Amino acid sequence: MYLCQRAMTSSITVPPRRAAGAGAPRVDPGPSARPRPAPAPGRAVEPHACPLPYADRLGDPVSVRSGAWRAGRPERDGGVRVGSSGSGQAWVSTADRTALDRITDLAARLLGAPAAQVSLLSDVQTVVGGTGLREGSVGARGPLADSLCTVTAASGGPLLVPDAGNDLRVAHLPPVTSGDVGSYLGVPLAGADGRPVGALCVFGPAAREWSPADVALLEQLARAVVVELELAAVTAERQAERTRWDLAAEAGGVGTFDLDLTTGTLALDDRLLELSELTRASFSGRADDVYANVHRDDVDDVVAGVQRAIATDGSYEAEYRIVLPDGSHRWVAARGRVVDERGRRRLIGVATETTAQREPMQRTADLLEGLAVAFVAMDRNWVMTHLNAEAERIAGRRREELLGRTVWEVFPATVGTEFEENYRRAAETGRPVVFDAYYPEPLNVWVEVRAVPGPLGVAVYFLDITERVRLQRRSELLGQVSAELTGTLDAEVAVARLADLVVPALADWCLVSLVDDDHPRSFRHGLRDVGWAHTDPDLLPVVADYARERIPALLDTSFIAQALATGRRVVLPHEATARIRAVLTPGRAQDLLTRLAPESFAVLPLRGRGRTVGLLSLFNSADRGTLTSEDIDTAADIAVRAGLALDNARLYRAQRQLAEGLQRSLLTAPAQPEHVQVVVRYTPAAETAQVGGDWYDAFRQPGGGTIITVGDVLGHNVEAASAMGQLRSMLRAIAVTTGAGPAEVLRRVDEAMTALQLETTATAVLTRLEQTEDEARRGLTRVRWANAGHPPPMVVTPDGAVETLTGPRADLLLGVDDTAARRELEVTLEEGSTLVLYTDGLVERRDATLDDGLDRLRDALRELAGLELDGLCDGLLERMLPDRTDDDVALVAVRLHRHHRPRPGRRSTVGPVDDMTVP
């Protein structure tokens, strides 16, 4: 630093020393001048400060007048900013006081000033060097607003104050008013960014003139100050960097090496000696000492890396293992570069231990290798860089065949498919993508794929889900089979659906057969093919012909006969055509089988409750290959479901036939008086055995009245039908034997139910049609009725209006309270009127209220009023009932006619409308 100062100050021209103010022009102080006491000789001067009128602008950077200045003066384009330079703040902490004191002492002596100082400005003024100042002044801080140096820095150029007391710029500042500053010369100091950050100044208590030579000299010294400050800052920064490096190296365990490429001498620091498993005593200064401890699998790569760096004047990078005395190893990563310093080539670098990093990485690699999930890493060019054993298994190739090649090259079936689409989407969006996909032959595998993007490319995880997909599809197929089989109670319809379900899911083609219930002595007479399917539409007619021809052609030794006799599956894995032909009589069946050419065959019995009710025969062509055990097991599950469905259907058919007979016996044909037409309908619930608790009846009482009634016993089964039969018989017997009116008949039925302990409840409406001779002549009929909690009867008048027969309140159901009062109501109807009685199944729906149903019935009666009575009843059922009814329905319609008019032909329907029976 001293040399730098000498170099910078050696060319300075020193003017002759003169007394302060000597030769200076005197300035008239003016009326505002105040006498200032002169400081005592030898008195130290207070470091100056300057309160300014614009001091509030100096806390932040201040713009001042422009004016170029050299060597320490920044070039300005419109103003100078003061107080925010990073250099000023940094120089305060790094300034070398000794050097700055020498420069200020030189300035004071050369310029003949009592004092000189260097001030740096940040948010405050800091005196970093000086001479002629009071003790303790250097290092002191003060407000910017009290400093003449702030004025100097803000001015952007030298500040000359010959007579401070008479200078309006500074006359009232504290250093001036105190008498410490009578004259002042200051030069700004600029930081690296060109902004003023302080000032070098000389001053004294007496007024004096400053010459241009004085200014030039101080500017030269200001350059020296700036250089000194910069050098001190650089030195401090380098020392800090070295300290940081030493701390980082110590904390990070970094070792250094220096290989002299001229002499071959290798220098290692203590840390790298330790990492290399060497000591100062064992290390000869040759690289071979280090190589001797490198793992034999790594040493060639290490040596090659060093030689390559030397040959190319490039960089060196290696990671290798140092073998320890106990046989374990330490991972070391080294990096270096060849440098040339004045013809002396060296390879210098650092090394760190990476065991802690490598071991988790190795454990991760081992974990990836052992995972049941395939892993493939691809770089940004889709080149495969890493994969594990499971990926090898799925790909069917060794990793040596895969690494270094693009995924599109190795797996061409991914191109243009959801594989490529999702891989690229993951790379473009930076988000993981998960999807399931199928890769065709030769892999023939379903995989769940997770594509995860990263900085180096895309990592893909594959999970082989082929078995899961197979089981899922098997489950879906079984569910579909169950749904189809339970969708109908007709056995042949269910079996026909079964054929379409198993093809092509399980086989190329199939046949489904039924075994008749009567178990004939010859299996051929009890066996019928009722369903078939083929994947090839052109061969479906051939299968149909084969189904018609094969059963009569079967020999007693056929595989079909074996399955029927044993109740067990029969499987032919190969040569099915030849082996099946051998158990067929020569003829058309053999020829058709040859055209179909099955290679593999299986027949599975459809077992019901202890019996075989059908057969499922599966066939595969040679192209599809052998029926797999998984497909046969799935077919066996289907056969179990189909067998139970067929058995249930047959049980239902038997129960239905029994129920129909019972229903016919319970629901007899209605009476048909001369002046009345009666039409009845009965529709059972869709899910029952065509028998339920609804009933109707129409008969004559001995007194001449006609009883019309409908009722509904709780339930839709045989028990309900039995209770219905008892109630109907009670009501008929009581009405006929007593001749009582509707209310009395219902009351006595209630009493009989209690006496006979008939534990059921029922609704019923009972009407009686009556006529006197006069009423008959006038075409009138009186209707008396009583209602036990039943939907109200309705009347369609001759003009098409619809009326509802209701009372002020509803009576209790039958079977609730035999003491309850029963009310009887009466209405007179004209000829041509129609009385309609019905059970709740006609108007009740789960998704609507009873009132909604009654409104729908009224609307339907209005629309159908003009039809014949049979057409009206059929129209009501068609409009009011859904395709599948939840409840059975009884309907009675009565139309009134005069005695002398012919009555329309009668037709009463018992059972479903589609299956009409005339009792």
NUMAR-65664 format. One line per field, with one value per residue (C-alpha): x, y, z; residue number from 1; chain. Coordinates in steps of 0.2 Angstrom, whole numbers. Layout:
BEGIN
x c(X|...)
y c(Y|...)
z c(Z|...)
i c(NUM|...)
ch c(A|...)
% end
This chain:
BEGIN
x c(0|14|22|5|4|22|18|2|10|27|21|12|19|20|17|28|21|12|3|-15|-24|-7|-9|-27|-39|-49|-68|-79|-89|-104|-116|-120|-103|-99|-82|-76|-64|-48|-43|-28|-11|-9|-27|-34|-49|-66|-71|-82|-101|-113|-132|-139|-155|-158|-152|-169|-164|-147|-154|-158|-148|-147|-146|-135|-128|-118|-100|-87|-72|-58|-49|-61|-75|-89|-96|-113|-128|-139|-134|-125|-134|-127|-129|-134|-119|-115|-96|-97|-105|-93|-78|-82|-79|-64|-54|-36|-34|-15|-14|-28|-20|-4|-13|-22|-6|2|-12|-12|7|7|-8|-2|-18|-20|-31|-37|-49|-57|-76|-87|-106|-120|-135|-122|-105|-91|-73|-61|-45|-38|-24|-24|-41|-46|-42|-56|-62|-57|-71|-84|-101|-112|-127|-126|-134|-120|-106|-97|-91|-109|-110|-94|-101|-117|-109|-101|-85|-72|-79|-68|-73|-60|-70|-83|-90|-95|-100|-119|-118|-109|-109|-122|-116|-110|-92|-91|-101|-90|-74|-67|-68|-64|-58|-61|-56|-65|-65|-78|-74|-83|-88|-87|-104|-98|-108|-100|-98|-88|-74|-56|-54|-42|-47|-42|-49|-43|-49|-38|-38|-37|-27|-30|-14|-21|-37|-26|-15|-30|-38|-23|-23|-41|-37|-25|-38|-50|-37|-32|-51|-53|-38|-43|-60|-53|-40|-54|-65|-52|-48|-66|-67|-52|-60|-76|-67|-58|-73|-83|-69|-67|-86|-89|-74|-66|-48|-37|-24|-11|-2|13|12|31|38|24|24|7|3|-12|-19|-22|-40|-37|-23|-36|-49|-36|-32|-14|-3|11|23|16|13|28|21|17|0|3|1|-17|-20|-14|-29|-42|-54|-48|-65|-63|-44|-44|-57|-49|-32|-41|-50|-33|-25|-39|-39|-20|-21|-35|-30|-48|-57|-56|-71|-72|-80|-72|-70|-55|-53|-51|-41|-56|-61|-75|-74|-76|-83|-74|-79|-65|-65|-51|-45|-28|-21|-6|3|18|22|20|5|-4|-19|-28|-44|-54|-61|-75|-82|-98|-101|-116|-124|-119|-125|-143|-142|-136|-149|-162|-155|-155|-173|-178|-170|-180|-196|-211|-214|-204|-194|-187|-178|-177|-168|-175|-172|-182|-166|-167|-154|-159|-171|-173|-175|-194|-193|-182|-195|-210|-199|-193|-175|-159|-155|-140|-151|-162|-151|-144|-159|-175|-191|-199|-186|-187|-206|-213|-231|-230|-229|-245|-254|-259|-241|-233|-247|-246|-227|-226|-240|-230|-214|-223|-234|-221|-235|-236|-248|-256|-265|-269|-264|-262|-246|-249|-239|-226|-228|-246|-247|-258|-249|-253|-241|-235|-225|-216|-206|-190|-176|-167|-181|-196|-196|-209|-215|-225|-235|-240|-259|-263|-270|-279|-287|-291|-300|-309|-315|-320|-329|-338|-343|-349|-359|-366|-371|-380|-389|-394|-399|-410|-418|-430|-438|-440|-427|-424|-423|-410|-399|-400|-393|-379|-372|-370|-361|-347|-342|-330|-325|-320|-321|-323|-340|-351|-367|-379|-391|-406|-410|-429|-437|-443|-426|-429|-419|-410|-400|-403|-422|-420|-407|-410|-398|-406|-392|-377|-365|-349|-336|-337|-354|-351|-349|-364|-377|-365|-365|-384|-385|-373|-384|-399|-389|-377|-388|-396|-378|-370|-364|-367|-348|-348|-341|-358|-365|-350|-353|-372|-368|-354|-360|-341|-333|-324|-309|-300|-285|-280|-286|-304|-311|-304|-309|-327|-329|-325|-340|-352|-361|-355|-365|-370|-365|-347|-346|-352|-340|-325|-330|-330|-313|-312|-294|-299|-316|-324|-341|-347|-363|-375|-380|-396|-401|-393|-396|-389|-401|-390|-373|-361|-350|-335|-324|-308|-300|-282|-279|-285|-276|-280|-294|-284|-287|-292|-306|-312|-313|-323|-334|-337|-343|-354|-361|-365|-374|-383|-388|-396|-405|-412|-417|-425|-434|-441|-446|-455|-463|-470|-476|-484|-494|-500|-504|-514|-524|-527|-531|-544|-552|-553|-559|-575|-584|-595|-614|-622|-640|-651|-649|-631|-615|-600|-582|-568|-549|-535|-516|-503|-488|-473|-461|-474|-480|-496|-506|-509|-522|-533|-550|-566|-584|-601|-616|-635|-643|-660|-669|-664|-650|-633|-617|-602|-586|-567|-554|-536|-528|-510|-497|-493|-489|-498|-502|-511|-520|-526|-532|-540|-550|-556|-562|-570|-580|-585|-591|-601|-609|-614|-621|-631|-638|-642|-648|-640|-634|-616|-612|-620|-611|-594|-598|-602|-586|-576|-584|-581|-563|-561|-570|-560|-544|-540|-524|-524|-530|-539|-547|-564|-578|-595|-609|-627|-637|-656|-671|-689|-701|-704|-685|-683|-695|-687|-670|-663|-653|-649|-631|-629|-611|-599|-580|-568|-552|-552|-549|-566|-577|-579|-594|-594|-610|-619|-612|-594|-592|-583|-589|-580|-591|-584|-591|-587|-573|-566|-570|-557|-550|-556|-547|-543|-558|-574|-584|-581|-596|-599|-608|-618|-621|-632|-633|-645|-637|-645|-644|-628|-618|-603|-597|-579|-571|-552|-538|-524|-512|-521|-517|-503|-485|-469|-465|-482|-496|-512|-521|-510|-515|-534|-532|-524|-538|-551|-542|-541|-560|-565|-554|-561|-579|-586|-578|-587|-584|-571|-561|-563|-555|-541|-537|-537|-524|-513|-513|-512|-500|-481|-472|-468|-480|-476|-493|-507|-523|-541|-553|-572|-583|-602|-612|-631|-644|-663|-671|-678|-661|-649|-634|-617|-607|-598|-580|-572|-553|-544|-525|-514|-522|-509|-515|-534|-544|-563|-569)
y c(0|12|8|12|29|33|29|40|54|55|66|78|96|103|122|132|132|148|154|151|164|172|181|177|190|197|196|209|199|210|216|198|193|188|188|171|166|159|142|142|137|119|116|100|103|95|85|96|93|104|106|111|120|104|92|83|77|70|55|48|50|69|76|90|101|92|95|82|78|67|54|50|61|51|56|62|65|77|75|65|53|53|42|25|18|0|4|18|6|-8|3|9|-8|-12|4|4|18|18|20|34|43|44|51|64|69|71|81|93|95|98|110|119|115|112|97|84|70|56|54|41|43|30|34|43|51|41|48|34|43|60|71|86|80|78|61|48|58|44|31|43|44|59|65|68|85|92|87|99|82|79|96|91|74|82|95|83|92|101|112|128|138|152|161|149|163|173|159|158|139|134|150|144|126|120|117|135|143|134|142|125|128|145|139|122|112|96|83|70|51|40|22|8|13|31|38|50|40|52|66|70|87|99|114|126|139|154|160|157|156|139|139|128|119|115|108|97|91|86|77|67|62|58|45|38|37|28|16|13|10|-2|-12|-14|-20|-32|-39|-41|-50|-62|-65|-68|-80|-89|-90|-96|-109|-116|-117|-125|-137|-142|-143|-153|-164|-157|-162|-154|-161|-153|-164|-156|-162|-158|-167|-179|-174|-175|-164|-169|-160|-169|-172|-180|-191|-197|-200|-210|-221|-213|-205|-192|-206|-218|-206|-204|-189|-201|-204|-223|-222|-217|-229|-243|-241|-238|-253|-264|-262|-243|-240|-241|-228|-216|-217|-215|-200|-192|-196|-189|-172|-171|-175|-162|-149|-151|-156|-172|-180|-197|-207|-222|-233|-233|-250|-250|-262|-271|-275|-262|-247|-228|-219|-203|-190|-180|-165|-155|-145|-143|-126|-118|-105|-97|-114|-124|-136|-143|-154|-146|-151|-156|-173|-177|-192|-198|-214|-206|-201|-217|-229|-223|-222|-239|-245|-236|-245|-261|-258|-253|-269|-280|-272|-281|-265|-262|-246|-238|-221|-212|-196|-181|-190|-205|-215|-228|-225|-237|-252|-265|-284|-283|-272|-285|-299|-289|-284|-302|-295|-292|-275|-274|-275|-261|-248|-234|-236|-226|-233|-231|-242|-256|-255|-250|-254|-239|-227|-218|-226|-220|-225|-212|-199|-200|-201|-185|-177|-180|-173|-157|-153|-158|-168|-187|-197|-213|-225|-243|-250|-266|-270|-283|-298|-303|-296|-298|-289|-277|-264|-250|-236|-221|-209|-196|-182|-175|-164|-177|-185|-196|-211|-224|-237|-252|-264|-280|-281|-294|-306|-292|-287|-305|-307|-291|-296|-313|-304|-293|-308|-317|-302|-300|-318|-317|-302|-309|-326|-318|-306|-319|-334|-343|-356|-357|-338|-338|-351|-343|-327|-337|-342|-324|-320|-333|-330|-323|-320|-338|-347|-346|-354|-364|-374|-373|-388|-392|-408|-412|-415|-432|-440|-453|-468|-462|-446|-441|-440|-429|-417|-402|-389|-372|-359|-356|-343|-340|-326|-328|-323|-333|-349|-345|-354|-369|-370|-369|-384|-393|-390|-398|-413|-418|-425|-438|-443|-445|-462|-469|-466|-448|-435|-427|-444|-445|-427|-432|-448|-442|-424|-419|-408|-416|-407|-411|-399|-405|-414|-410|-412|-430|-436|-429|-436|-453|-452|-447|-458|-455|-442|-423|-420|-426|-415|-400|-403|-404|-387|-379|-388|-386|-389|-388|-393|-393|-398|-393|-399|-386|-393|-389|-395|-413|-415|-410|-398|-393|-393|-379|-384|-373|-374|-366|-365|-369|-350|-346|-361|-372|-368|-361|-368|-350|-350|-367|-362|-346|-357|-368|-354|-348|-366|-366|-350|-356|-373|-364|-352|-366|-376|-361|-358|-375|-374|-358|-366|-380|-368|-357|-371|-376|-358|-356|-370|-364|-346|-354|-363|-348|-335|-342|-334|-319|-320|-311|-304|-300|-281|-281|-285|-290|-291|-296|-296|-302|-299|-306|-297|-300|-308|-320|-337|-329|-330|-317|-310|-300|-307|-302|-310|-307|-317|-316|-315|-325|-308|-304|-292|-294|-293|-286|-286|-285|-287|-288|-299|-293|-302|-309|-328|-344|-340|-324|-334|-346|-332|-324|-340|-341|-323|-324|-340|-332|-317|-327|-338|-324|-314|-328|-336|-319|-309|-294|-278|-273|-266|-280|-293|-285|-283|-302|-306|-297|-307|-323|-319|-316|-332|-343|-334|-329|-319|-308|-291|-286|-272|-275|-265|-273|-267|-273|-269|-267|-263|-261|-265|-246|-243|-256|-248|-231|-238|-235|-246|-242|-246|-249|-251|-252|-250|-258|-247|-251|-239|-231|-237|-226|-223|-218|-210|-212|-195|-200|-191|-200|-200|-207|-217|-211|-207|-194|-205|-222|-238|-249|-264|-281|-291|-275|-273|-283|-271|-256|-248|-251|-238|-241|-228|-228|-220|-222|-225|-223|-236|-236|-231|-241|-246|-250|-259|-263|-267|-255|-262|-253|-236|-237|-233|-232|-215|-207|-204|-213|-197|-196|-214|-210|-195|-206|-218|-205|-198|-215|-219|-203|-207|-225|-222|-225|-242|-259|-265|-278|-264|-253|-266|-270|-252|-248|-262|-256|-238|-240|-254|-253|-267|-276|-274|-275|-280|-291|-282|-287|-277|-278|-268|-268|-260|-257|-261|-262|-279|-278|-274|-288|-289|-288|-305|-309|-313|-315|-316|-325|-324|-312|-303|-311|-328|-326|-341|-342|-351)
z c(0|4|-13|-21|-12|-17|-35|-35|-25|-33|-47|-37|-38|-20|-20|-8|10|14|29|30|20|14|-3|-3|-8|6|6|13|26|23|36|41|45|63|71|75|88|81|89|100|92|91|95|87|75|78|63|53|50|41|43|26|21|10|23|23|5|10|20|3|-12|-17|-35|-36|-50|-64|-68|-75|-64|-66|-56|-43|-50|-58|-75|-73|-84|-75|-57|-43|-31|-13|2|-6|-14|-9|-10|3|15|11|12|30|37|26|26|31|44|44|25|25|40|30|15|25|34|17|11|26|24|6|6|22|31|50|47|34|34|24|27|20|18|20|31|42|40|46|48|42|42|47|54|65|72|90|98|95|79|67|67|74|65|64|54|36|38|49|37|25|16|12|3|-6|-12|-17|-27|-39|-39|-28|-15|-12|3|6|20|28|39|24|13|12|8|24|35|47|49|66|61|54|68|81|74|69|50|43|26|17|2|-2|-16|-18|-18|-30|-28|-41|-48|-50|-36|-23|-7|3|2|5|13|21|32|45|57|47|30|15|-3|-13|-29|-44|-40|-23|-31|-43|-29|-18|-33|-35|-17|-18|-32|-20|-6|-18|-24|-5|-1|-16|-12|6|1|-11|1|14|2|-3|15|18|3|9|26|19|8|23|33|19|15|34|36|19|21|5|1|-12|-24|-36|-49|-57|-75|-77|-63|-59|-41|-33|-18|-6|9|25|21|4|12|24|11|1|16|16|29|27|31|18|4|-8|-18|-33|-40|-39|-20|-22|-37|-26|-14|-28|-30|-44|-54|-53|-55|-74|-76|-64|-73|-90|-84|-78|-94|-105|-95|-97|-116|-119|-107|-100|-85|-74|-65|-57|-43|-37|-22|-9|-2|17|28|34|16|15|4|4|-11|-16|-30|-38|-49|-57|-71|-80|-78|-86|-75|-85|-94|-78|-82|-67|-63|-48|-40|-25|-19|-6|1|-6|3|13|-4|-14|-1|-1|-20|-20|-8|-20|-35|-26|-20|-38|-44|-32|-35|-43|-52|-68|-69|-85|-85|-101|-105|-114|-131|-125|-124|-110|-97|-83|-80|-67|-68|-68|-84|-92|-88|-95|-110|-113|-116|-107|-102|-113|-128|-121|-114|-125|-137|-139|-132|-149|-157|-144|-142|-159|-154|-142|-157|-160|-146|-128|-123|-133|-130|-111|-111|-121|-111|-95|-102|-109|-94|-80|-71|-68|-79|-74|-86|-90|-107|-117|-126|-140|-145|-142|-125|-123|-107|-98|-88|-76|-81|-71|-81|-70|-78|-70|-75|-84|-94|-89|-77|-81|-68|-75|-65|-74|-71|-84|-71|-62|-79|-82|-65|-68|-85|-78|-64|-76|-87|-72|-67|-84|-85|-68|-74|-90|-82|-69|-81|-86|-79|-96|-96|-115|-116|-102|-111|-128|-119|-111|-128|-134|-118|-118|-136|-139|-121|-118|-134|-153|-153|-142|-140|-125|-122|-111|-103|-102|-85|-88|-89|-103|-104|-120|-117|-135|-133|-117|-125|-135|-142|-139|-140|-151|-156|-166|-168|-187|-193|-209|-199|-188|-200|-200|-181|-182|-194|-183|-168|-177|-183|-169|-155|-166|-172|-155|-150|-132|-130|-135|-123|-121|-114|-102|-96|-93|-85|-73|-70|-73|-86|-101|-109|-126|-127|-144|-160|-155|-173|-176|-158|-159|-177|-169|-158|-171|-184|-202|-211|-211|-193|-196|-212|-203|-188|-201|-208|-191|-187|-168|-161|-143|-134|-117|-111|-94|-86|-80|-63|-53|-37|-38|-56|-73|-82|-97|-105|-111|-125|-129|-145|-150|-167|-171|-173|-155|-148|-133|-121|-106|-88|-83|-97|-92|-74|-78|-89|-74|-64|-78|-79|-60|-62|-77|-69|-54|-66|-77|-61|-54|-71|-71|-53|-57|-72|-61|-48|-61|-68|-51|-47|-63|-58|-41|-48|-60|-46|-35|-48|-55|-70|-64|-65|-79|-75|-90|-87|-83|-93|-81|-88|-77|-78|-67|-70|-58|-52|-64|-50|-43|-48|-55|-39|-26|-14|-26|-30|-38|-37|-45|-40|-37|-20|-17|-15|-33|-30|-39|-28|-37|-26|-27|-13|-9|5|11|1|-16|-14|-11|7|2|-12|2|13|-1|-5|13|13|-4|1|18|9|-4|9|21|7|-1|15|24|9|19|12|9|26|35|25|28|47|48|38|51|65|55|53|72|76|64|70|52|55|40|34|18|9|0|-8|-9|-21|-23|-39|-36|-47|-44|-59|-60|-60|-73|-84|-82|-85|-68|-56|-38|-32|-13|-7|8|8|19|16|-3|-17|-22|-36|-51|-62|-81|-85|-102|-107|-103|-86|-72|-54|-39|-26|-9|8|21|28|25|35|43|34|37|51|61|73|71|82|70|62|43|33|18|4|-11|-29|-43|-61|-78|-91|-101|-85|-81|-64|-62|-47|-46|-34|-29|-41|-55|-47|-35|-40|-30|-39|-37|-24|-24|-29|-44|-48|-46|-57|-71|-69|-71|-87|-94|-91|-100|-115|-116|-111|-129|-131|-128|-111|-116|-125|-110|-98|-110|-113|-94|-91|-106|-101|-82|-80|-83|-93|-76|-62|-44|-39|-45|-52|-51|-62|-63|-75|-75|-88|-86|-100|-101|-100|-118|-126|-131|-121|-129|-130|-114|-112|-95|-93|-79|-79|-89|-104|-116|-110|-110|-103|-103|-88)
i c(1|2|3|4|5|6|7|8|9|10|11|12|13|14|15|16|17|18|19|20|21|22|23|24|25|26|27|28|29|30|31|32|33|34|35|36|37|38|39|40|41|42|43|44|45|46|47|48|49|50|51|52|53|54|55|56|57|58|59|60|61|62|63|64|65|66|67|68|69|70|71|72|73|74|75|76|77|78|79|80|81|82|83|84|85|86|87|88|89|90|91|92|93|94|95|96|97|98|99|100|101|102|103|104|105|106|107|108|109|110|111|112|113|114|115|116|117|118|119|120|121|122|123|124|125|126|127|128|129|130|131|132|133|134|135|136|137|138|139|140|141|142|143|144|145|146|147|148|149|150|151|152|153|154|155|156|157|158|159|160|161|162|163|164|165|166|167|168|169|170|171|172|173|174|175|176|177|178|179|180|181|182|183|184|185|186|187|188|189|190|191|192|193|194|195|196|197|198|199|200|201|202|203|204|205|206|207|208|209|210|211|212|213|214|215|216|217|218|219|220|221|222|223|224|225|226|227|228|229|230|231|232|233|234|235|236|237|238|239|240|241|242|243|244|245|246|247|248|249|250|251|252|253|254|255|256|257|258|259|260|261|262|263|264|265|266|267|268|269|270|271|272|273|274|275|276|277|278|279|280|281|282|283|284|285|286|287|288|289|290|291|292|293|294|295|296|297|298|299|300|301|302|303|304|305|306|307|308|309|310|311|312|313|314|315|316|317|318|319|320|321|322|323|324|325|326|327|328|329|330|331|332|333|334|335|336|337|338|339|340|341|342|343|344|345|346|347|348|349|350|351|352|353|354|355|356|357|358|359|360|361|362|363|364|365|366|367|368|369|370|371|372|373|374|375|376|377|378|379|380|381|382|383|384|385|386|387|388|389|390|391|392|393|394|395|396|397|398|399|400|401|402|403|404|405|406|407|408|409|410|411|412|413|414|415|416|417|418|419|420|421|422|423|424|425|426|427|428|429|430|431|432|433|434|435|436|437|438|439|440|441|442|443|444|445|446|447|448|449|450|451|452|453|454|455|456|457|458|459|460|461|462|463|464|465|466|467|468|469|470|471|472|473|474|475|476|477|478|479|480|481|482|483|484|485|486|487|488|489|490|491|492|493|494|495|496|497|498|499|500|501|502|503|504|505|506|507|508|509|510|511|512|513|514|515|516|517|518|519|520|521|522|523|524|525|526|527|528|529|530|531|532|533|534|535|536|537|538|539|540|541|542|543|544|545|546|547|548|549|550|551|552|553|554|555|556|557|558|559|560|561|562|563|564|565|566|567|568|569|570|571|572|573|574|575|576|577|578|579|580|581|582|583|584|585|586|587|588|589|590|591|592|593|594|595|596|597|598|599|600|601|602|603|604|605|606|607|608|609|610|611|612|613|614|615|616|617|618|619|620|621|622|623|624|625|626|627|628|629|630|631|632|633|634|635|636|637|638|639|640|641|642|643|644|645|646|647|648|649|650|651|652|653|654|655|656|657|658|659|660|661|662|663|664|665|666|667|668|669|670|671|672|673|674|675|676|677|678|679|680|681|682|683|684|685|686|687|688|689|690|691|692|693|694|695|696|697|698|699|700|701|702|703|704|705|706|707|708|709|710|711|712|713|714|715|716|717|718|719|720|721|722|723|724|725|726|727|728|729|730|731|732|733|734|735|736|737|738|739|740|741|742|743|744|745|746|747|748|749|750|751|752|753|754|755|756|757|758|759|760|761|762|763|764|765|766|767|768|769|770|771|772|773|774|775|776|777|778|779|780|781|782|783|784|785|786|787|788|789|790|791|792|793|794|795|796|797|798|799|800|801|802|803|804|805|806|807|808|809|810|811|812|813|814|815|816|817|818|819|820|821|822|823|824|825|826|827|828|829|830|831|832|833|834|835|836|837|838|839|840|841|842|843|844|845|846|847|848|849|850|851|852|853|854|855|856|857|858|859|860|861|862|863|864|865|866|867|868|869|870|871|872|873|874|875|876|877|878|879|880|881|882|883|884|885|886|887|888|889|890|891|892|893|894|895|896|897|898|899|900|901|902|903|904|905|906|907|908|909|910|911|912|913|914|915|916|917|918|919)
ch c(A|A|A|A|A|A|A|A|A|A|A|A|A|A|A|A|A|A|A|A|A|A|A|A|A|A|A|A|A|A|A|A|A|A|A|A|A|A|A|A|A|A|A|A|A|A|A|A|A|A|A|A|A|A|A|A|A|A|A|A|A|A|A|A|A|A|A|A|A|A|A|A|A|A|A|A|A|A|A|A|A|A|A|A|A|A|A|A|A|A|A|A|A|A|A|A|A|A|A|A|A|A|A|A|A|A|A|A|A|A|A|A|A|A|A|A|A|A|A|A|A|A|A|A|A|A|A|A|A|A|A|A|A|A|A|A|A|A|A|A|A|A|A|A|A|A|A|A|A|A|A|A|A|A|A|A|A|A|A|A|A|A|A|A|A|A|A|A|A|A|A|A|A|A|A|A|A|A|A|A|A|A|A|A|A|A|A|A|A|A|A|A|A|A|A|A|A|A|A|A|A|A|A|A|A|A|A|A|A|A|A|A|A|A|A|A|A|A|A|A|A|A|A|A|A|A|A|A|A|A|A|A|A|A|A|A|A|A|A|A|A|A|A|A|A|A|A|A|A|A|A|A|A|A|A|A|A|A|A|A|A|A|A|A|A|A|A|A|A|A|A|A|A|A|A|A|A|A|A|A|A|A|A|A|A|A|A|A|A|A|A|A|A|A|A|A|A|A|A|A|A|A|A|A|A|A|A|A|A|A|A|A|A|A|A|A|A|A|A|A|A|A|A|A|A|A|A|A|A|A|A|A|A|A|A|A|A|A|A|A|A|A|A|A|A|A|A|A|A|A|A|A|A|A|A|A|A|A|A|A|A|A|A|A|A|A|A|A|A|A|A|A|A|A|A|A|A|A|A|A|A|A|A|A|A|A|A|A|A|A|A|A|A|A|A|A|A|A|A|A|A|A|A|A|A|A|A|A|A|A|A|A|A|A|A|A|A|A|A|A|A|A|A|A|A|A|A|A|A|A|A|A|A|A|A|A|A|A|A|A|A|A|A|A|A|A|A|A|A|A|A|A|A|A|A|A|A|A|A|A|A|A|A|A|A|A|A|A|A|A|A|A|A|A|A|A|A|A|A|A|A|A|A|A|A|A|A|A|A|A|A|A|A|A|A|A|A|A|A|A|A|A|A|A|A|A|A|A|A|A|A|A|A|A|A|A|A|A|A|A|A|A|A|A|A|A|A|A|A|A|A|A|A|A|A|A|A|A|A|A|A|A|A|A|A|A|A|A|A|A|A|A|A|A|A|A|A|A|A|A|A|A|A|A|A|A|A|A|A|A|A|A|A|A|A|A|A|A|A|A|A|A|A|A|A|A|A|A|A|A|A|A|A|A|A|A|A|A|A|A|A|A|A|A|A|A|A|A|A|A|A|A|A|A|A|A|A|A|A|A|A|A|A|A|A|A|A|A|A|A|A|A|A|A|A|A|A|A|A|A|A|A|A|A|A|A|A|A|A|A|A|A|A|A|A|A|A|A|A|A|A|A|A|A|A|A|A|A|A|A|A|A|A|A|A|A|A|A|A|A|A|A|A|A|A|A|A|A|A|A|A|A|A|A|A|A|A|A|A|A|A|A|A|A|A|A|A|A|A|A|A|A|A|A|A|A|A|A|A|A|A|A|A|A|A|A|A|A|A|A|A|A|A|A|A|A|A|A|A|A|A|A|A|A|A|A|A|A|A|A|A|A|A|A|A|A|A|A|A|A|A|A|A|A|A|A|A|A|A|A|A|A|A|A|A|A|A|A|A|A|A|A|A|A|A|A|A|A|A|A|A|A|A|A|A|A|A|A|A|A|A|A|A|A|A|A|A|A|A|A|A|A|A|A|A|A|A|A|A|A|A|A|A|A|A|A|A|A|A|A|A|A|A|A|A|A|A|A|A|A|A|A|A|A|A|A|A|A|A|A|A|A|A|A|A|A|A|A|A|A|A|A|A|A|A|A|A|A|A|A|A|A|A|A|A|A|A|A|A|A|A|A|A|A|A|A|A|A|A|A|A|A|A|A|A|A|A|A|A|A|A|A|A|A|A|A|A|A|A|A|A|A|A|A|A|A|A|A|A)
% end
